[in-house]
Amino acid sequence: MRNGVTIGQASAFVGVTVKTVRHYHKLGLIEEPERDSSGFRRYGSAELSRLVQVRTLAAAGVPLAEIGPMLDADAASFAAALADVGRQLTERIEDLTARRDTLDRLADGDRALLGDHAVALLERMTGLGFPADEVATAREGWVLAKALVPDGFDDYLTHLEHALDDPHYVALIKRAAEAATWEPDDPRVAELATAMAEHYLANPAHLKVVTALQARTEAATRYTLIARHGEEQTPATTRGAAVFETRLRAAGIHIPRPNSR
């Protein structure tokens, strides 16, 4: 009987799975041991050493296709190959660091443009399960809102923060984000817009989310820029907004019209 360990023991010793060891065998990175008299493949010190080398190089980011030639090369070629891998890893680290720095600058930019309160609400929306594109759309709208209606922006954020405590409100807003992909003549668009209007009318505190950004001057122009900044890409949203605003106006809520002052 040949001395050595089973494939399960070898994989555990080295810190990989049995499936990984078999994959290494399939790629020719490690020679598969012969079976002993009991039918088990026994891994000796040579196979374990090779397995450790393969695992170490793979963990360092060396492509599996390059590991075999590296290990089979002479010492000088192996050292040169390691140096090349090191340079590639350095380039990857620099690239990832640059990406991280970009994200940090974007986050800092959001705080500079919108303030901590708005950034916290964007993060909360993400935590509540709002789609990433909906959060991005909200961010764009808020940048406009703060620039165009600075006096009402903080009040708007406070009203929205309270509204997000209501699961029914959150569900409606998520549904509205989903509706952006519907066909504009889908009957669900009008049904959802009506349901949203009814919710706001039944909850005056939530209605302030809609009315807080109405500017004291040039109301129609500013309201339209803020409320409809992304609608050229979503016809269903445009139709839903029209139904929604018509329903609120019918209930006596002032909503600026695009052709009015």
Secondary structure, DSSP 4 states (H G I P E B T S, - for coil): ---SB-HHHHHHHHTS-HHHHHHHHHHTSSPPPPB-TTS-B-B-HHHHHHHHHHHHHHHTT--HHHHHHHHHS-HHHHHHHHHHHHHHHHHHHHHHHHHHHHHHHHHHHHHHHH-HHHHHHHHHHHHTT--HHHHHHHHHHHHHHHHH-HHHHHHHHHHHHHHTT-HHHHHHHHHHHHHTTS-TT-HHHHHHHHHHHHHHHH-HHHHHHHHTT--SSSHHHHHHHHHTTTGGG-HHHHHHHHHHHHHHHHTT-----TT--
